[in-house]
Amino acid sequence: MKKNLLVIAASLISAAQVLGGSITVKGSDTMVVLAQKWAETYMQKNPGTKIQVTGGGTGTGFAALQNGQTDLATASRPIKAKETENCIKAFGKRPTEFKVALDGITLYVHPANPVTQLTIEELEGIYTGKIKNWKEIGGPDLAITVYSRENSSGTYEFFKEHVLKGKDFAASAQTQQGTAGVVQAVMKDKGGIGYGGVGYATGVNRLKIAKIKGGTYYEPSEEAVLAETYPIWRYLYIYVNPAINSGEISTFLKWVRGEEGQKQVSEASYYPLPATLRSQ
């Protein structure tokens, strides 16, 4: 009984926020800049609405959604079965998933690094600690410094699953808080390599990536991501408790996936959804 009252109370709080024109967004650090652009543009056009955006990582966003501490959870990976289960326990339903953009996970290196391309196997070797020097992969005689994201990051989990095949990151990997931190670290380190969303690739070089040795190397361009030829592409998501997906929240989500919202995706240097996915 007490649990049910808590669930009802959480729903009422969120409903009150919707009626008052206030929306909270929390989750993916990869999506913070994009979510802020959405919020700023939407609030300019709808001055009666207040949208608050914070990061913390995809896992943090799902925890906040489960606990009724955010209306919308941004995510750079799909929700896990356990997270779905926790949400069902908390508010009785599966969260509704919306694909809102596309991204190519980008490998950043220092502008002075002559290496321009790597395979998935070479990336796995670097990030698991098997490859320790750039000379092993055609670069200079220079130790590789591996920069990674914190384990609450959806990008960290996606990279571990799709590049490391579930293996552990090297113990020497230096964890950075947010993708901006990864980029800043690589900008200062000639031996550095980092990964993150394509929208953050400023002041560093982007590597071309091939699925296999002897295969074609692709940049994380919009064309390659949409064609699924760039091997480390993904969707970016927003999740919501279906019980509160009405009123201002519903209007905002439709706007995000519509023409104006998708224009902000391009301006944030990510890739808009194909038209066929915008109404799904």
C-alpha positions in Angstrom: 0.0 0.0 0.0 2.8 2.4 1.0 4.6 1.6 -2.3 1.5 2.3 -4.3 1.1 5.7 -2.6 4.6 6.6 -3.4 4.1 5.7 -7.1 0.9 7.8 -7.1 2.7 10.7 -5.4 5.5 10.6 -8.0 3.0 10.6 -10.8 1.1 13.6 -9.3 4.4 15.5 -9.0 5.2 15.0 -12.6 1.6 15.8 -13.7 1.8 19.0 -11.7 5.1 19.9 -13.6 3.4 19.3 -16.9 0.4 21.4 -16.0 2.7 24.2 -14.8 4.6 24.1 -18.1 7.8 22.7 -16.5 9.7 19.7 -18.0 12.8 18.1 -16.5 15.3 16.3 -18.7 18.2 14.2 -17.3 20.6 11.6 -18.5 23.1 11.2 -21.4 26.2 13.5 -21.2 26.6 12.9 -25.0 23.2 14.5 -25.5 23.5 17.4 -23.0 24.4 20.0 -25.6 21.7 18.8 -28.0 19.1 18.6 -25.3 20.0 22.2 -24.2 19.6 23.4 -27.8 16.2 21.7 -27.9 15.2 23.3 -24.6 16.4 26.8 -25.5 14.8 26.9 -28.9 11.5 25.4 -27.6 11.3 27.9 -24.7 11.9 30.8 -27.1 8.9 29.7 -29.1 6.9 28.7 -26.0 7.8 31.3 -23.3 5.3 29.8 -20.8 7.3 26.5 -20.7 10.4 25.9 -18.6 12.7 23.0 -19.5 15.6 22.1 -17.2 18.4 19.9 -18.7 21.1 18.0 -16.7 23.5 15.2 -17.6 25.1 12.6 -15.3 25.1 9.7 -17.8 22.5 7.5 -19.3 22.3 5.1 -16.3 21.8 8.1 -14.1 18.9 9.3 -16.3 17.2 5.9 -16.1 17.5 5.8 -12.3 16.0 9.3 -12.2 13.1 8.2 -14.4 12.4 5.2 -12.3 12.4 7.3 -9.1 10.2 10.0 -10.5 13.0 12.6 -10.4 12.9 13.5 -14.1 10.1 13.6 -16.7 12.4 12.6 -19.6 15.5 10.4 -19.6 18.0 11.0 -22.5 20.0 7.9 -23.4 22.9 7.1 -25.8 22.0 3.4 -25.7 18.8 1.4 -25.4 17.4 0.7 -22.0 18.5 -2.5 -20.4 16.1 -5.3 -19.3 16.9 -4.6 -15.6 16.2 -0.9 -16.0 12.9 -1.7 -17.7 12.0 -4.0 -14.9 12.8 -1.4 -12.3 10.6 1.1 -14.1 7.7 -1.3 -14.2 8.1 -1.9 -10.5 8.2 1.8 -9.9 5.3 3.1 -12.1 3.7 0.0 -13.4 4.6 0.3 -17.1 7.4 0.0 -19.6 8.9 3.4 -20.4 8.0 4.7 -23.9 11.1 4.9 -26.1 11.6 7.6 -28.8 14.5 7.6 -31.2 15.4 11.2 -31.6 18.8 11.3 -33.5 21.7 9.3 -34.9 25.3 9.4 -34.0 28.6 7.8 -35.0 30.8 7.1 -32.1 33.9 8.9 -33.0 37.6 8.2 -32.2 39.5 11.3 -31.4 43.3 11.7 -31.6 45.7 14.7 -31.3 46.0 16.9 -34.5 49.7 16.1 -34.6 49.1 12.3 -34.7 49.8 11.0 -38.3 47.5 7.9 -37.8 44.3 8.5 -39.7 42.5 5.1 -39.7 42.1 2.0 -37.5 40.2 -1.2 -37.6 37.7 -2.4 -34.9 40.3 -5.1 -34.0 43.0 -2.5 -33.5 40.7 -0.4 -31.4 39.9 -3.4 -29.2 43.7 -4.0 -28.9 44.3 -0.4 -27.8 41.4 -0.2 -25.3 42.1 -3.6 -23.7 45.8 -2.8 -23.3 47.3 -5.2 -25.9 48.5 -2.4 -28.1 50.5 0.1 -26.1 52.5 2.1 -28.6 51.4 4.0 -31.8 54.3 2.4 -33.7 52.5 -1.0 -33.5 49.8 0.4 -35.8 51.9 2.5 -38.2 52.3 5.6 -36.1 55.2 7.2 -34.3 57.2 5.6 -31.4 54.9 7.1 -28.8 53.1 5.5 -25.9 49.3 5.4 -26.3 47.3 7.2 -23.6 43.8 5.7 -23.5 40.9 8.0 -22.5 37.5 6.6 -21.6 34.2 7.5 -20.1 32.8 6.7 -16.7 30.9 3.4 -16.4 27.5 5.2 -15.9 27.9 6.5 -19.5 25.8 4.9 -22.2 28.7 5.6 -24.6 31.0 3.6 -22.4 28.7 0.6 -22.4 28.0 0.8 -26.1 31.7 1.0 -26.9 32.5 -1.9 -24.5 29.8 -4.1 -26.2 30.4 -3.2 -29.8 34.2 -2.6 -29.9 35.6 -4.5 -27.0 33.1 -7.4 -27.4 32.4 -7.3 -23.7 36.1 -7.3 -22.6 37.3 -5.1 -19.8 39.0 -1.7 -20.5 42.7 -1.6 -19.8 43.5 -0.8 -16.2 45.6 2.2 -17.5 42.5 3.8 -19.2 42.0 7.3 -17.8 38.3 8.0 -17.0 36.9 11.4 -17.9 33.7 13.0 -16.8 31.8 13.6 -20.0 32.7 13.6 -23.6 34.0 17.2 -23.5 36.5 16.0 -20.9 37.7 13.3 -23.2 38.2 15.7 -26.1 40.0 18.2 -23.9 42.4 15.5 -22.6 43.2 14.3 -26.2 43.8 17.9 -27.3 46.6 18.2 -24.8 48.1 14.7 -25.3 50.0 13.8 -28.5 49.7 10.1 -27.6 46.1 10.3 -26.6 43.0 8.6 -28.0 39.4 9.0 -26.9 35.9 8.2 -28.0 32.5 9.9 -27.9 29.7 11.5 -29.9 30.5 13.0 -33.3 29.1 16.3 -32.1 32.1 16.8 -29.8 34.8 16.3 -32.5 36.2 19.9 -32.4 40.0 20.6 -32.0 40.9 17.0 -32.6 41.3 14.6 -35.6 38.6 12.1 -36.3 39.8 8.6 -37.3 38.3 6.6 -40.2 37.2 3.1 -39.0 36.9 -0.2 -40.8 35.1 -3.3 -39.6 37.9 -5.6 -40.6 41.5 -5.4 -41.9 41.4 -5.0 -45.6 37.9 -3.5 -45.5 36.8 0.0 -46.4 37.6 2.8 -43.9 34.8 5.3 -43.2 34.5 8.6 -41.4 31.6 9.0 -39.0 29.8 11.2 -41.6 26.0 11.5 -41.9 26.1 9.5 -45.2 28.1 6.6 -43.7 25.9 6.5 -40.5 22.7 6.6 -42.4 24.0 3.8 -44.8 25.2 1.9 -41.7 28.6 1.5 -43.3 30.3 3.3 -40.5 30.7 0.5 -38.0 30.1 2.2 -34.7 26.8 4.1 -35.3 23.8 4.3 -32.9 20.5 5.9 -32.2 20.1 8.5 -29.5 16.9 8.2 -27.4 14.5 9.8 -25.0 12.4 7.7 -22.6 9.3 8.8 -20.7 6.8 7.2 -18.3 3.7 6.7 -20.6 1.4 7.9 -17.8 2.8 11.5 -18.1 3.3 11.5 -21.9 0.5 14.1 -22.5 0.1 17.8 -22.5 3.3 19.8 -22.7 5.6 16.8 -22.5 3.8 15.1 -25.5 3.9 18.4 -27.4 7.7 18.8 -26.7 8.5 15.2 -27.8 6.6 15.6 -31.1 8.4 18.9 -31.7 11.8 17.2 -31.0 11.1 14.6 -33.7 9.6 17.1 -36.1 11.2 19.5 -38.6 12.3 22.2 -36.1 13.6 19.7 -33.5 15.5 17.7 -36.1 17.1 21.0 -37.4 18.6 21.4 -34.0 20.1 17.9 -34.2 22.0 19.0 -37.3 23.1 22.3 -35.7 24.5 20.3 -32.8 26.5 18.2 -35.3 24.6 15.0 -34.9 22.4 13.4 -37.6 18.6 13.8 -37.9 16.3 10.9 -38.1 15.2 9.7 -41.5 11.7 10.9 -42.3 10.4 7.3 -42.1 11.4 7.1 -38.4 10.0 10.4 -37.2 6.5 9.2 -36.7 7.3 5.8 -35.2 
